[in-house]
Amino acid sequence: MKSAELDKLARRHGISPTRPSPGNREVVISAATKRKILAALNIELTADQEPGEPRRKAKPDGRKIPVSFLPDFLSDTRVWGVSLQLYELRSARNWGIGDFQDLADFADLAGSLGADFIGLNPLHAPFLADPDRCSPYEPSSRQHLNPFYIAVDQVPGFAGNPKLEQELERLRQSDLVDYIGVARTKLGALRDLWSARRQRRVGDEADFDAFVAQGGDSLRLHALFECLSAFMVERGAGAGWQRWPAEFQRFDSAAVGDFEREHADDVRFHMWLQWLAHRQLMQAADRARKSGLRIGLYLDLAVGEAVDGSATWSEPDIYVSQATIGSPPDPFAVDGQDWHLAGYLPSEIAGGDMSPYRRMVGTAMRYAGAIRIDHAPAIRRLFLVPLGSRPDSGAYVRYPEDRLLQILAEVSAEHRCLVIGESLGMIPEGLQEDLATAGILSYRILSYEQDEKGFKPANAYPVLALACISTHDHQTLAGWWRGADIQDRCEHGIVPPDLTEEHLKFRKRERRYLKAVFNAAGLDVPPRLTAARASQEALQDLTVSAYRFIARTPSLLTSVRLADLTDEKAPTNIPGTSDSYPNWKPKLSVLLEDLLSVPLLKRVTAAMREERPRFAPAARMEIDRGRNE
């Protein structure tokens, strides 16, 4: 194929001709990359191909963007909530990992403090047969739940024993979640409960049967995958399907059919796990509403799925199979990033009445009053890295933005669920404006809200937004002040030493800017506060001031990170690391039952109630104006 023909074909299928670089210049995408990306999109490279119509025509001026749901009560008040990683919760009763009963109990606590939502990590299904593969952002399937969050002691028929309690105490005492131990203990107890259930009549069998019927092939194939995955791990083939024998790599093969018939009871067991998770999460959501949380649960959605998980095995034809999702080189990841995630094909993501995207967002919205779309730029484009290539050999590919916004508007209205779009880093031109017009709240992190003059004042934040101090990918505010995030990136080889020195110098300037914006807002800043002379008491004072600052923004939602309130030193996740840091494993240092006695928690939540009292007056016109700015 000639160069001009290749370029034309790439443009027609949404492949951007350039990508950005750390030096703020555009790098031309090579012909080799275009060929690989086209192949990954299932586009044949033939010189005589008639490419047809473009996938997405230029936007017409004045096009009508559908608007997602926004609760009526937000027309006259601004609210706040608490964000946490569910697994990180410690309690005197859980099994070494936070669970849905802990979530229900935390909802009572959050309601008593005046919060209106609880923000959570993705609750998507992981690899049960490989529990140490624990990133909630690399799930096996986004259309099913994580059974490790089942509170086994709340399942009817459960009875403990001294030997089990001894193991549970060991799991509770560890500072990191022992996913292997948790999986062994929970799945063992659940299998015993399943066996006992089959030997007696139970009153909820009709509900279970209805759940199975509603789940259809999606639930059946996910359960079948879990059975096969465990079977293959026992034989050394691994939990992911790409390492399985060829006859098991297709869900519709004769070998898989034979396996399903031979393991019918095990398949039904895994369906039962999904039913238990569903029921307990629904109960936690109901408890949140009854505790006075007007938004309730706020769930995060991962941007993609594991390349070798249940989702890509069950529905291979809707996923990009020869490239993975990542990001181009930037100043914080100079080689770019390959997240090793499978994304939906642009041609399939929004197709049909029950499109993959509709099913995925609907799965989360059935439990939630708000969802957060991780990496919201994916609504318009994804950076795809061809298999076997480095991230700097990837390219941006266009997605059907208008159709995805339509789906979000329809499903959010159906479930009465507001939508938040996390869009940090490299944002396509005009996307923020489109999302605001669509009623999708932006995601504003304090450390990102800067310009050439320093930190933006509180009144510069948009109305349609969630404002916060930090997220799972960042240090706490105290850690940020100390520069712990910069040191982590250097120690783990993510950023070279010369850039680290530049980042440390810039952080010194940032600390000065932060004190200046707080002073201008009339907030207390501890005197002579520097990174080298930052006592715990001074940093806690700074944390209270920081939360007062974001609470004073006009943004409709403000999120308080629980790890800030318990002053955690170990970060949740260090982006760019894998084996060198125990990502997604650190627990909180305080028991759930003891949280109300934590002084910093009491101070910050009191500040939030003062700054954002319930039913504070605000004007609906401010919200409408925020959509159109």
DOKOL-263952 format. One record per residue (C-alpha): residue number from 1; residue in three letters; x, z, y. Coordinates in nm, 3 decimals, padded with zeros to 5 digits. Each point is the difference from the previous one (the first is absolute). Example, Ala and Ser with C-alpha at 12.3 -4.5 7.8 and 13.67 -1.06 7.14 Angstrom:
BEGIN
 num residu      px      pz      py
   1    ALA  01.230  00.780 -00.450
   2    SER  00.137 -00.066  00.344
//
This chain:
BEGIN
 num residu      px      pz      py
   1    MET  00.000  00.000  00.000
   2    LYS  00.135 -00.097  00.341
   3    SER  00.075  00.266  00.257
   4    ALA -00.281 -00.105  00.236
   5    GLU -00.253  00.001 -00.286
   6    LEU  00.116  00.344 -00.113
   7    ASP -00.030  00.138  00.352
   8    LYS -00.350 -00.144  00.037
   9    LEU -00.109  00.143 -00.335
  10    ALA  00.145  00.341  00.086
  11    ARG -00.183  00.006  00.334
  12    ARG -00.329 -00.099 -00.163
  13    HIS  00.028  00.292 -00.240
  14    GLY  00.080  00.253  00.269
  15    ILE  00.375  00.040 -00.041
  16    SER  00.161  00.090  00.332
  17    PRO  00.299 -00.223  00.088
  18    THR  00.204  00.298  00.129
  19    ARG  00.047  00.372 -00.051
  20    PRO  00.133  00.269  00.238
  21    SER  00.346  00.159 -00.024
  22    PRO  00.144  00.340  00.107
  23    GLY  00.154 -00.175  00.300
  24    ASN -00.340 -00.112  00.130
  25    ARG  00.053 -00.365 -00.077
  26    GLU -00.205 -00.228 -00.223
  27    VAL  00.165 -00.117 -00.324
  28    VAL -00.109 -00.335 -00.144
  29    ILE -00.148  00.018 -00.352
  30    SER  00.201 -00.212 -00.240
  31    ALA -00.140 -00.286 -00.206
  32    ALA  00.088  00.191 -00.319
  33    THR -00.208  00.299  00.116
  34    LYS -00.294 -00.225  00.089
  35    ARG  00.007 -00.153 -00.350
  36    LYS  00.008  00.342 -00.164
  37    ILE -00.282  00.138  00.214
  38    LEU -00.216 -00.307 -00.060
  39    ALA  00.056  00.038 -00.373
  40    ALA -00.094  00.369  00.028
  41    LEU -00.325 -00.107  00.171
  42    ASN -00.071 -00.234 -00.296
  43    ILE  00.052 -00.311  00.213
  44    GLU  00.147 -00.294 -00.191
  45    LEU  00.289 -00.179  00.168
  46    THR -00.071 -00.368 -00.047
  47    ALA  00.093 -00.266  00.247
  48    ASP -00.337 -00.175 -00.032
  49    GLN -00.205  00.319  00.036
  50    GLU -00.296 -00.019  00.236
  51    PRO  00.015  00.346  00.157
  52    GLY -00.357  00.001  00.131
  53    GLU -00.129  00.222  00.277
  54    PRO  00.199  00.291  00.140
  55    ARG -00.094  00.337 -00.146
  56    ARG -00.082  00.136  00.344
  57    LYS -00.061 -00.206  00.308
  58    ALA  00.104  00.110  00.344
  59    LYS -00.219  00.273  00.142
  60    PRO -00.271 -00.130  00.229
  61    ASP -00.013  00.155  00.347
  62    GLY -00.259  00.273  00.028
  63    ARG -00.049  00.030 -00.376
  64    LYS -00.217  00.293 -00.101
  65    ILE  00.193  00.266 -00.194
  66    PRO -00.216  00.218 -00.227
  67    VAL  00.010  00.371  00.084
  68    SER  00.065  00.274 -00.256
  69    PHE -00.201  00.321 -00.019
  70    LEU  00.056  00.282  00.248
  71    PRO -00.197  00.327 -00.028
  72    ASP -00.247  00.063  00.281
  73    PHE  00.130  00.351  00.064
  74    LEU  00.333 -00.144  00.115
  75    SER -00.178 -00.135  00.305
  76    ASP  00.012  00.342  00.165
  77    THR  00.288  00.189 -00.161
  78    ARG  00.357 -00.030 -00.122
  79    VAL  00.091  00.160 -00.332
  80    TRP  00.298  00.118 -00.198
  81    GLY  00.088  00.048 -00.364
  82    VAL  00.281  00.092 -00.238
  83    SER  00.214 -00.244 -00.200
  84    LEU  00.178  00.087 -00.324
  85    GLN  00.125 -00.132 -00.331
  86    LEU -00.245  00.125 -00.264
  87    TYR  00.270  00.047 -00.263
  88    GLU  00.205  00.224  00.234
  89    LEU -00.260  00.278  00.009
  90    ARG  00.101  00.319 -00.176
  91    SER -00.266  00.239 -00.122
  92    ALA -00.023  00.297 -00.231
  93    ARG -00.229 -00.195 -00.236
  94    ASN  00.119 -00.362 -00.004
  95    TRP  00.218 -00.150 -00.273
  96    GLY  00.314 -00.072  00.198
  97    ILE -00.156 -00.274  00.211
  98    GLY -00.271  00.011  00.266
  99    ASP -00.335 -00.104 -00.145
 100    PHE -00.358 -00.076  00.096
 101    GLN -00.099  00.367 -00.019
 102    ASP  00.282  00.082  00.243
 103    LEU -00.137 -00.275  00.223
 104    ALA -00.347  00.152 -00.009
 105    ASP  00.143  00.343  00.082
 106    PHE  00.209 -00.145  00.280
 107    ALA -00.316 -00.160  00.140
 108    ASP -00.147  00.348  00.042
 109    LEU  00.315  00.111  00.182
 110    ALA  00.009 -00.310  00.222
 111    GLY -00.366  00.044  00.090
 112    SER  00.055  00.362  00.095
 113    LEU  00.278 -00.112  00.236
 114    GLY -00.220 -00.255  00.177
 115    ALA  00.149 -00.317 -00.152
 116    ASP -00.213 -00.310 -00.058
 117    PHE  00.203 -00.182 -00.265
 118    ILE  00.268  00.037 -00.267
 119    GLY  00.248 -00.288 -00.019
 120    LEU  00.142 -00.069 -00.346
 121    ASN  00.261 -00.214 -00.170
 122    PRO -00.132 -00.290 -00.212
 123    LEU -00.186  00.128 -00.306
 124    HIS  00.046 -00.325 -00.193
 125    ALA  00.064 -00.010 -00.373
 126    PRO  00.368  00.042 -00.098
 127    PHE  00.173 -00.073 -00.332
 128    LEU -00.119  00.287 -00.219
 129    ALA  00.254 -00.096 -00.266
 130    ASP  00.288  00.011  00.251
 131    PRO -00.091  00.300  00.218
 132    ASP  00.333  00.016  00.183
 133    ARG -00.088 -00.334  00.157
 134    CYS -00.188  00.200  00.256
 135    SER -00.012 -00.187  00.332
 136    PRO -00.363 -00.006  00.117
 137    TYR  00.090 -00.321  00.185
 138    GLU  00.098 -00.185 -00.321
 139    PRO -00.313  00.056 -00.208
 140    SER -00.093 -00.161 -00.327
 141    SER -00.346 -00.073  00.142
 142    ARG -00.172  00.056  00.335
 143    GLN -00.344 -00.031 -00.159
 144    HIS  00.031  00.315 -00.210
 145    LEU  00.095  00.365  00.056
 146    ASN  00.292  00.224 -00.092
 147    PRO -00.097  00.226 -00.295
 148    PHE  00.293  00.233  00.070
 149    TYR -00.216  00.140  00.281
 150    ILE -00.269  00.114 -00.244
 151    ALA -00.043  00.379  00.010
 152    VAL  00.000  00.054 -00.374
 153    ASP -00.113  00.360  00.027
 154    GLN -00.322 -00.125  00.165
 155    VAL -00.089 -00.233 -00.289
 156    PRO -00.290  00.142 -00.208
 157    GLY  00.123  00.149 -00.325
 158    PHE  00.350  00.086  00.118
 159    ALA  00.148  00.329 -00.125
 160    GLY  00.355  00.111  00.071
 161    ASN  00.244  00.187 -00.220
 162    PRO  00.320  00.202  00.057
 163    LYS  00.232 -00.279 -00.111
 164    LEU -00.161 -00.249  00.237
 165    GLU  00.004  00.250  00.286
 166    GLN  00.373  00.054 -00.049
 167    GLU  00.062 -00.375  00.036
 168    LEU -00.230 -00.021  00.300
 169    GLU  00.189  00.278  00.175
 170    ARG  00.324 -00.194 -00.050
 171    LEU -00.159 -00.313  00.147
 172    ARG -00.133  00.196  00.297
 173    GLN  00.332  00.163  00.082
 174    SER  00.202 -00.323  00.035
 175    ASP  00.074 -00.125  00.352
 176    LEU -00.043 -00.360 -00.115
 177    VAL -00.300 -00.134 -00.188
 178    ASP  00.106 -00.034 -00.364
 179    TYR -00.207 -00.309 -00.066
 180    ILE  00.114 -00.029 -00.362
 181    GLY -00.092  00.361 -00.071
 182    VAL -00.329 -00.034  00.189
 183    ALA -00.090 -00.315 -00.196
 184    ARG  00.085  00.155 -00.335
 185    THR -00.199  00.316  00.071
 186    LYS -00.302 -00.155  00.168
 187    LEU -00.044 -00.296 -00.233
 188    GLY  00.048  00.226 -00.304
 189    ALA -00.271  00.238  00.118
 190    LEU -00.232 -00.286  00.097
 191    ARG  00.038 -00.162 -00.341
 192    ASP -00.099  00.330 -00.162
 193    LEU -00.304  00.017  00.226
 194    TRP -00.088 -00.360 -00.086
 195    SER  00.019  00.071 -00.372
 196    ALA -00.222  00.306  00.041
 197    ARG -00.245 -00.201  00.210
 198    ARG -00.049 -00.260 -00.273
 199    GLN -00.095  00.273 -00.248
 200    ARG -00.289  00.139  00.201
 201    ARG -00.294 -00.124  00.203
 202    VAL  00.057  00.017  00.375
 203    GLY -00.251 -00.028  00.277
 204    ASP  00.201 -00.240  00.218
 205    GLU  00.046 -00.281 -00.254
 206    ALA -00.254 -00.219  00.180
 207    ASP  00.193  00.038  00.327
 208    PHE  00.322 -00.096 -00.176
 209    ASP -00.162 -00.303 -00.161
 210    ALA -00.135 -00.111  00.338
 211    PHE  00.348  00.034  00.152
 212    VAL  00.148 -00.211 -00.280
 213    ALA -00.269 -00.264  00.043
 214    GLN  00.053 -00.013  00.377
 215    GLY  00.378 -00.023 -00.046
 216    GLY -00.038 -00.308 -00.217
 217    ASP  00.303 -00.203 -00.106
 218    SER  00.214  00.144  00.279
 219    LEU -00.031  00.354 -00.140
 220    ARG  00.026 -00.115 -00.362
 221    LEU  00.316 -00.202  00.059
 222    HIS  00.161  00.279  00.201
 223    ALA -00.069  00.245 -00.284
 224    LEU  00.130 -00.254 -00.251
 225    PHE  00.316 -00.045  00.205
 226    GLU  00.060  00.377 -00.003
 227    CYS -00.031  00.003 -00.381
 228    LEU  00.235 -00.293 -00.040
 229    SER  00.243  00.146  00.252
 230    ALA  00.027  00.328 -00.193
 231    PHE  00.031 -00.192 -00.327
 232    MET  00.283 -00.212  00.139
 233    VAL  00.186  00.299  00.146
 234    GLU  00.002  00.158 -00.346
 235    ARG  00.168 -00.316 -00.129
 236    GLY  00.255 -00.024  00.280
 237    ALA -00.153 -00.298  00.178
 238    GLY -00.089  00.184  00.322
 239    ALA -00.321  00.079  00.184
 240    GLY -00.014 -00.326  00.199
 241    TRP -00.135 -00.312 -00.167
 242    GLN  00.287 -00.231  00.098
 243    ARG  00.220  00.163 -00.268
 244    TRP -00.260 -00.020 -00.274
 245    PRO  00.005 -00.257 -00.284
 246    ALA -00.141 -00.332  00.118
 247    GLU -00.323  00.029 -00.202
 248    PHE -00.094  00.315  00.194
 249    GLN  00.079 -00.131  00.349
 250    ARG -00.339 -00.172  00.028
 251    PHE -00.309  00.220 -00.002
 252    ASP -00.201 -00.275 -00.172
 253    SER  00.237 -00.062 -00.291
 254    ALA -00.103  00.040 -00.364
 255    ALA  00.259  00.277 -00.046
 256    VAL -00.149  00.201  00.288
 257    GLY -00.350 -00.050 -00.140
 258    ASP  00.111  00.135 -00.338
 259    PHE  00.170  00.296  00.169
 260    GLU -00.315  00.085  00.198
 261    ARG -00.215  00.004 -00.312
 262    GLU  00.248  00.225 -00.179
 263    HIS  00.024  00.241  00.295
 264    ALA -00.361  00.001  00.122
 265    ASP -00.018  00.379  00.022
 266    ASP  00.323  00.019  00.202
 267    VAL -00.131 -00.262  00.242
 268    ARG -00.315  00.206  00.047
 269    PHE  00.215  00.311  00.059
 270    HIS  00.171 -00.172  00.294
 271    MET -00.338 -00.105  00.138
 272    TRP -00.101  00.366 -00.024
 273    LEU  00.308  00.099  00.202
 274    GLN -00.109 -00.239  00.274
 275    TRP -00.350  00.149 -00.011
 276    LEU  00.136  00.354  00.030
 277    ALA  00.220 -00.101  00.295
 278    HIS -00.294 -00.176  00.163
 279    ARG -00.232  00.299 -00.038
 280    GLN  00.254  00.253  00.126
 281    LEU  00.094 -00.215  00.300
 282    MET -00.369 -00.047  00.085
 283    GLN -00.044  00.377 -00.023
 284    ALA  00.298  00.054  00.233
 285    ALA -00.144 -00.252  00.247
 286    ASP -00.335  00.180 -00.014
 287    ARG  00.171  00.336  00.053
 288    ALA  00.174 -00.142  00.307
 289    ARG -00.332 -00.105  00.150
 290    LYS -00.159  00.336 -00.078
 291    SER  00.300  00.174  00.162
 292    GLY -00.080 -00.175  00.326
 293    LEU  00.255 -00.285 -00.007
 294    ARG -00.194 -00.275  00.172
 295    ILE  00.232 -00.277 -00.118
 296    GLY  00.094  00.167 -00.328
 297    LEU  00.273 -00.156 -00.212
 298    TYR  00.231 -00.258  00.156
 299    LEU  00.170 -00.206 -00.272
 300    ASP  00.308 -00.217  00.020
 301    LEU  00.015 -00.348 -00.157
 302    ALA  00.328 -00.136 -00.134
 303    VAL  00.096 -00.348  00.117
 304    GLY  00.052 -00.131 -00.355
 305    GLU  00.029  00.090 -00.366
 306    ALA  00.277  00.024 -00.258
 307    VAL  00.100 -00.342 -00.129
 308    ASP -00.033  00.120 -00.361
 309    GLY -00.302  00.228  00.019
 310    SER -00.362  00.002 -00.106
 311    ALA -00.123 -00.211  00.293
 312    THR  00.236 -00.295 -00.045
 313    TRP -00.050  00.010 -00.380
 314    SER -00.379  00.011  00.025
 315    GLU -00.039 -00.268  00.268
 316    PRO  00.320 -00.206  00.007
 317    ASP -00.159 -00.299  00.170
 318    ILE -00.067  00.178  00.330
 319    TYR  00.356  00.124  00.065
 320    VAL  00.316 -00.160  00.135
 321    SER  00.215  00.002 -00.313
 322    GLN  00.336 -00.146  00.105
 323    ALA  00.059  00.198  00.321
 324    THR -00.042  00.358  00.111
 325    ILE -00.100  00.169  00.326
 326    GLY  00.276  00.122  00.232
 327    SER  00.116 -00.012  00.359
 328    PRO  00.266 -00.200  00.186
 329    PRO  00.327  00.153  00.125
 330    ASP -00.041  00.240  00.292
 331    PRO  00.218  00.259  00.175
 332    PHE -00.101  00.275 -00.245
 333    ALA  00.043 -00.215 -00.314
 334    VAL  00.258 -00.260  00.089
 335    ASP -00.025 -00.180 -00.335
 336    GLY -00.377 -00.006  00.002
 337    GLN -00.220  00.164 -00.263
 338    ASP -00.153 -00.109 -00.328
 339    TRP -00.282  00.241 -00.085
 340    HIS -00.039 -00.157 -00.347
 341    LEU -00.376 -00.013  00.043
 342    ALA -00.242 -00.269 -00.110
 343    GLY -00.236 -00.134  00.264
 344    TYR -00.321 -00.198 -00.030
 345    LEU  00.026 -00.376  00.027
 346    PRO -00.118 -00.115  00.345
 347    SER -00.228 -00.249 -00.176
 348    GLU -00.164  00.271 -00.214
 349    ILE -00.003  00.320  00.206
 350    ALA -00.335 -00.063  00.170
 351    GLY -00.164 -00.240 -00.245
 352    GLY -00.349  00.060 -00.138
 353    ASP -00.269  00.260  00.062
 354    MET  00.206  00.269 -00.175
 355    SER  00.343 -00.107  00.118
 356    PRO  00.312  00.197 -00.097
 357    TYR  00.027  00.134  00.355
 358    ARG -00.363  00.110  00.012
 359    ARG  00.031  00.181 -00.332
 360    MET  00.324  00.169  00.103
 361    VAL -00.120  00.139  00.333
 362    GLY -00.340  00.087 -00.147
 363    THR  00.164  00.213 -00.269
 364    ALA  00.152  00.226  00.267
 365    MET -00.294 -00.003  00.240
 366    ARG -00.242  00.136 -00.260
 367    TYR  00.177  00.338  00.032
 368    ALA  00.118 -00.010  00.361
 369    GLY -00.119  00.028  00.356
 370    ALA  00.315 -00.184  00.113
 371    ILE  00.263 -00.218 -00.159
 372    ARG  00.344 -00.090  00.125
 373    ILE  00.133 -00.345 -00.082
 374    ASP  00.371  00.035 -00.063
 375    HIS  00.183 -00.290  00.168
 376    ALA -00.301 -00.144  00.182
 377    PRO  00.195 -00.315  00.103
 378    ALA -00.076 -00.112 -00.357
 379    ILE -00.345 -00.087  00.131
 380    ARG  00.171 -00.293  00.171
 381    ARG  00.329 -00.052 -00.185
 382    LEU  00.230  00.136 -00.272
 383    PHE  00.375 -00.031 -00.032
 384    LEU  00.063 -00.132 -00.351
 385    VAL  00.337  00.019 -00.175
 386    PRO  00.051 -00.251 -00.286
 387    LEU  00.093  00.163 -00.330
 388    GLY  00.377  00.017 -00.042
 389    SER  00.061 -00.045  00.374
 390    ARG  00.117  00.241  00.266
 391    PRO -00.253  00.116  00.262
 392    ASP  00.172 -00.208  00.269
 393    SER -00.100 -00.306 -00.204
 394    GLY -00.370  00.073  00.033
 395    ALA -00.265 -00.144  00.229
 396    TYR -00.328  00.096  00.167
 397    VAL -00.317 -00.147 -00.153
 398    ARG -00.334 -00.016  00.179
 399    TYR -00.313  00.171 -00.139
 400    PRO -00.369 -00.064  00.088
 401    GLU -00.030  00.257  00.279
 402    ASP -00.353 -00.090  00.113
 403    ARG -00.142  00.029 -00.351
 404    LEU  00.177  00.331 -00.067
 405    LEU -00.133  00.146  00.325
 406    GLN -00.348 -00.113 -00.102
 407    ILE  00.035  00.176 -00.336
 408    LEU  00.123  00.320  00.167
 409    ALA -00.296 -00.006  00.240
 410    GLU -00.254 -00.050 -00.280
 411    VAL  00.140  00.256 -00.244
 412    SER  00.066  00.261  00.268
 413    ALA -00.362 -00.031  00.118
 414    GLU -00.123  00.033 -00.357
 415    HIS  00.198  00.320 -00.059
 416    ARG -00.008  00.129  00.361
 417    CYS  00.379  00.019 -00.004
 418    LEU  00.225 -00.055  00.302
 419    VAL  00.319 -00.205 -00.035
 420    ILE  00.351  00.077  00.126
 421    GLY  00.275 -00.263 -00.006
 422    GLU  00.363  00.112 -00.026
 423    SER  00.201 -00.265  00.181
 424    LEU  00.353  00.111  00.076
 425    GLY  00.316 -00.204  00.038
 426    MET -00.037 -00.377  00.026
 427    ILE -00.357 -00.073  00.107
 428    PRO -00.129 -00.357  00.036
 429    GLU -00.093 -00.097  00.353
 430    GLY -00.365  00.071  00.077
 431    LEU -00.068  00.197 -00.319
 432    GLN -00.041  00.335  00.175
 433    GLU -00.256 -00.157  00.232
 434    ASP -00.190 -00.152 -00.293
 435    LEU -00.009  00.332 -00.186
 436    ALA -00.120  00.186  00.309
 437    THR -00.275 -00.255  00.054
 438    ALA -00.096  00.049 -00.365
 439    GLY -00.041  00.374  00.059
 440    ILE  00.301  00.081 -00.218
 441    LEU  00.193  00.299  00.131
 442    SER  00.372 -00.046  00.056
 443    TYR  00.249  00.253 -00.135
 444    ARG  00.215  00.161  00.267
 445    ILE  00.305  00.209 -00.095
 446    LEU  00.155  00.201  00.282
 447    SER  00.358 -00.117 -00.058
 448    TYR -00.110 -00.367  00.010
 449    GLU -00.192  00.031  00.326
 450    GLN  00.290 -00.076  00.232
 451    ASP  00.096 -00.267  00.248
 452    GLU  00.304 -00.063  00.220
 453    LYS -00.096  00.302  00.213
 454    GLY -00.025  00.245 -00.289
 455    PHE -00.297  00.151 -00.180
 456    LYS -00.340 -00.120  00.111
 457    PRO -00.223  00.258  00.171
 458    ALA -00.298  00.127 -00.195
 459    ASN -00.249 -00.198  00.206
 460    ALA  00.173 -00.327 -00.097
 461    TYR -00.114  00.031 -00.363
 462    PRO -00.295 -00.222 -00.092
 463    VAL -00.346  00.142 -00.065
 464    LEU -00.045 -00.183 -00.329
 465    ALA  00.289  00.168 -00.177
 466    LEU  00.120  00.281 -00.220
 467    ALA  00.288  00.186  00.163
 468    CYS  00.247  00.205 -00.205
 469    ILE  00.350  00.147  00.010
 470    SER  00.139 -00.138 -00.326
 471    THR -00.090 -00.139 -00.342
 472    HIS  00.118  00.014 -00.362
 473    ASP  00.281 -00.244  00.091
 474    HIS  00.136  00.225  00.274
 475    GLN  00.156  00.339  00.037
 476    THR -00.208  00.279  00.150
 477    LEU  00.029  00.037  00.377
 478    ALA  00.265  00.270 -00.049
 479    GLY  00.197 -00.232 -00.230
 480    TRP -00.033 -00.288  00.246
 481    TRP  00.131  00.225  00.281
 482    ARG  00.304  00.092 -00.209
 483    GLY  00.062 -00.367 -00.088
 484    ALA -00.045  00.069 -00.370
 485    ASP -00.166 -00.339 -00.053
 486    ILE  00.304 -00.179  00.146
 487    GLN  00.241  00.197 -00.216
 488    ASP -00.214 -00.071 -00.308
 489    ARG  00.013 -00.376  00.059
 490    CYS  00.378  00.018  00.033
 491    GLU  00.056  00.226 -00.301
 492    HIS -00.209 -00.223 -00.223
 493    GLY  00.172 -00.319  00.115
 494    ILE -00.304 -00.149  00.172
 495    VAL  00.169 -00.029  00.340
 496    PRO  00.379 -00.041  00.049
 497    PRO  00.201  00.268  00.186
 498    ASP  00.046 -00.205  00.317
 499    LEU -00.375 -00.046  00.039
 500    THR -00.050  00.367 -00.083
 501    GLU  00.213  00.096  00.298
 502    GLU -00.211 -00.221  00.224
 503    HIS -00.319  00.152 -00.140
 504    LEU  00.131  00.355  00.059
 505    LYS  00.084 -00.085  00.361
 506    PHE -00.344 -00.148  00.048
 507    ARG -00.163  00.307 -00.156
 508    LYS  00.176  00.219  00.255
 509    ARG -00.161 -00.213  00.269
 510    GLU -00.336  00.018 -00.181
 511    ARG  00.010  00.379 -00.003
 512    ARG  00.053 -00.005  00.375
 513    TYR -00.289 -00.243  00.044
 514    LEU -00.228  00.211 -00.219
 515    LYS  00.068  00.314  00.203
 516    ALA -00.066 -00.198  00.317
 517    VAL -00.342 -00.128 -00.114
 518    PHE -00.100  00.348 -00.116
 519    ASN  00.108  00.153  00.331
 520    ALA -00.194 -00.264  00.189
 521    ALA -00.306  00.092 -00.207
 522    GLY  00.041  00.366  00.094
 523    LEU  00.095  00.102 -00.354
 524    ASP  00.249  00.269 -00.087
 525    VAL  00.341 -00.117 -00.117
 526    PRO  00.250  00.262 -00.117
 527    PRO  00.289  00.021  00.253
 528    ARG  00.342 -00.139 -00.094
 529    LEU -00.142 -00.153 -00.317
 530    THR  00.253 -00.237 -00.160
 531    ALA  00.057 -00.117 -00.355
 532    ALA  00.296  00.234 -00.037
 533    ARG -00.184  00.298  00.153
 534    ALA -00.345 -00.039 -00.156
 535    SER -00.113  00.327 -00.154
 536    GLN -00.298  00.006 -00.233
 537    GLU -00.202  00.186  00.262
 538    ALA  00.082 -00.258  00.269
 539    LEU -00.088 -00.290 -00.230
 540    GLN -00.331  00.161 -00.086
 541    ASP -00.077  00.035  00.371
 542    LEU  00.087 -00.367  00.040
 543    THR -00.230 -00.090 -00.291
 544    VAL -00.293  00.178  00.163
 545    SER  00.065 -00.184  00.328
 546    ALA  00.024 -00.332 -00.183
 547    TYR -00.338  00.050 -00.164
 548    ARG -00.155  00.102  00.330
 549    PHE  00.143 -00.321  00.146
 550    ILE -00.153 -00.236 -00.256
 551    ALA -00.325  00.199  00.004
 552    ARG -00.027 -00.082  00.371
 553    THR  00.018 -00.373 -00.060
 554    PRO -00.328 -00.193  00.031
 555    SER  00.043 -00.113 -00.365
 556    LEU -00.312  00.076 -00.201
 557    LEU  00.192  00.152 -00.291
 558    THR  00.303  00.228 -00.011
 559    SER  00.167  00.095 -00.327
 560    VAL  00.196  00.319 -00.063
 561    ARG  00.253 -00.032 -00.280
 562    LEU -00.007  00.299 -00.233
 563    ALA  00.375 -00.027 -00.066
 564    ASP  00.059  00.061  00.373
 565    LEU -00.201  00.320 -00.016
 566    THR  00.188  00.138 -00.301
 567    ASP  00.333 -00.112  00.150
 568    GLU  00.116 -00.202 -00.301
 569    LYS  00.369 -00.092 -00.015
 570    ALA -00.014 -00.252 -00.287
 571    PRO -00.151 -00.334  00.106
 572    THR -00.287 -00.145 -00.199
 573    ASN  00.164 -00.341 -00.029
 574    ILE  00.316 -00.166  00.127
 575    PRO -00.086 -00.371  00.028
 576    GLY  00.263 -00.221 -00.159
 577    THR  00.102  00.254 -00.267
 578    SER -00.094  00.018 -00.366
 579    ASP  00.225  00.200 -00.232
 580    SER  00.203  00.172  00.272
 581    TYR -00.290  00.213  00.127
 582    PRO -00.304  00.152 -00.182
 583    ASN -00.262 -00.188  00.201
 584    TRP -00.364  00.108 -00.041
 585    LYS  00.096  00.320 -00.181
 586    PRO  00.068  00.281  00.255
 587    LYS -00.272  00.264  00.013
 588    LEU -00.101  00.210  00.296
 589    SER  00.182  00.331  00.032
 590    VAL -00.326  00.195  00.045
 591    LEU -00.287  00.063 -00.242
 592    LEU -00.341 -00.136  00.093
 593    GLU -00.134  00.355 -00.017
 594    ASP  00.259  00.115  00.257
 595    LEU -00.034 -00.280  00.257
 596    LEU -00.222  00.197  00.235
 597    SER  00.275  00.260  00.038
 598    VAL  00.257 -00.255  00.124
 599    PRO  00.058  00.070  00.373
 600    LEU  00.078 -00.359  00.096
 601    LEU -00.314 -00.127 -00.172
 602    LYS -00.210  00.251  00.191
 603    ARG  00.165 -00.093  00.331
 604    VAL -00.033 -00.377 -00.041
 605    THR -00.357  00.004 -00.129
 606    ALA -00.100  00.236  00.282
 607    ALA  00.155 -00.245  00.245
 608    MET -00.196 -00.287 -00.157
 609    ARG -00.327  00.191  00.036
 610    GLU  00.079  00.071  00.365
 611    GLU  00.101 -00.357  00.080
 612    ARG -00.269 -00.167 -00.210
 613    PRO -00.301  00.230 -00.006
 614    ARG -00.297 -00.130 -00.194
 615    PHE -00.250 -00.207  00.196
 616    ALA  00.232 -00.041  00.299
 617    PRO -00.144 -00.258  00.241
 618    ALA  00.139 -00.352 -00.006
 619    ALA -00.147 -00.332  00.097
 620    ARG -00.107 -00.266 -00.246
 621    MET  00.115 -00.256  00.253
 622    GLU  00.356  00.123 -00.058
 623    ILE -00.025 -00.103 -00.365
 624    ASP -00.145 -00.339  00.088
 625    ARG  00.272 -00.047  00.260
 626    GLY  00.265  00.089 -00.260
 627    ARG -00.125 -00.276 -00.226
 628    ASN  00.047 -00.261  00.267
 629    GLU  00.332  00.105  00.153
//
